[in-house]
């Protein structure tokens, strides 16, 4: 991060020196002197850059942040406490291979003809580059997802038990805490946006909300995975919503795409592409919104913590900790808001696709 | 830019796990929870409706009761009035009758007294007549024994007759 800035300044300096140089070309000795000066400056800049790079080698905040945000083949709870996770590979010639990621802990990060590459994120690549492999490993994100799935199933089946066992009684304890959220999703998010046939979509939308919420909150815990800030996860959720919308959409919806009501014929040339782009923009925006919000939150928090390591001062740590605490509260809020928005928008898209009457003109 | 390239393996697991979670929760969690919530809402709605109905019935009953009480009061007043009238009439009649009776009795008594009186007077008269006759007879008998006495008497009588 710093390096880029330094490089930019160096280039700017050199460029300005060159610009300064141009009118002087006619004058030989002056030009020579100027060239020398430029060389001097360059050398000095190089030295500074070199020193900076040296000191950055100790703590690279960019690398630290990427390491925390990206997926991994092992679950690093804290420095040194690592849970190895299974690596599952499929290749046409070798079939399915399963082995522990701890096998990569050697000098070359190599095992059984595979190489673990540490880049922005980890990747298992075959040593023999002509081979093509598919990586279905239980990564840190997958493990976290499984954990959240277990939490969701345990919590909500036990709540369902309350409803079965204490029928006709007032809700109490955890049941009433969850009931408030379930009722909120049902009455204020799904019912008004999906319309009268909302009950068919309620299980999907409730699961969507709680899945995103639980994973957002799990992601805030120290040492946990950044699942909802992973584009593959938000992509899958957005595509599922897209599929549900378009499987259940009625004729009006599709007719509206190719023949928007109240649009003059010449404008159709523009409107039809716009409508079709809009169809794909909706899931795309769903995907990017959740991904960007959660990732941005994590980057901000990690940058704050990174500042402590950059300044290496006990004076700055409490201030930054306080600020990080404040941001953590905001992140908890964001966890709820993003889960809510994803569910709200999904139900709006479903609602607009299954709407019975086509309204004559609603201005798009 | 690995951040922006979705990992196919993760998409695969995400699909599998998420769809499993959706199906398991839909079957074992959302169905009973939503059913329980709906049942409870219906129960509460039913109880509210029942309370509303009961309230209406109570109001109806109350007005019926009031009507009944008013009717009963009216009937009671009527009965009381009738009874009072009857009593008044009876008292009046008996008073009149008593007065007439009393008058009749008084009349009879007066009649009887008059009759008795007349009888007594006539008896007394007769008695007085006989008595005076006897007295006169006796007096005459005694007076007429001597001559002198007869003469004085006559004189006396004559003088008194004169004075009158």
Interface residues (C-beta under 8 A of the other chain):
Chain A: X66 X69 X70 X71 X88 X119 X120 X121 X123 X134 X135 X136 X137 X138 X139 X141 X142 X145 X146 X149 X152 X153 X156 X157 X159 X160 X163 X164 X167 X168 X179 X182 X183 X186 X199 X202 X203 X204 X206 X207 X210 X211 X230 X231 X232 X233 X235 X236 X237 X240 X295
Chain B: X1 X2 X3 X4 X5 X6 X7 X8 X9 X10 X11 X12 X13 X14 X15 X17 X18 X19 X20 X21 X22 X24 X25 X26 X28 X29 X30 X31 X32 X33 X34 X35 X36 X37 X39 X40 X43
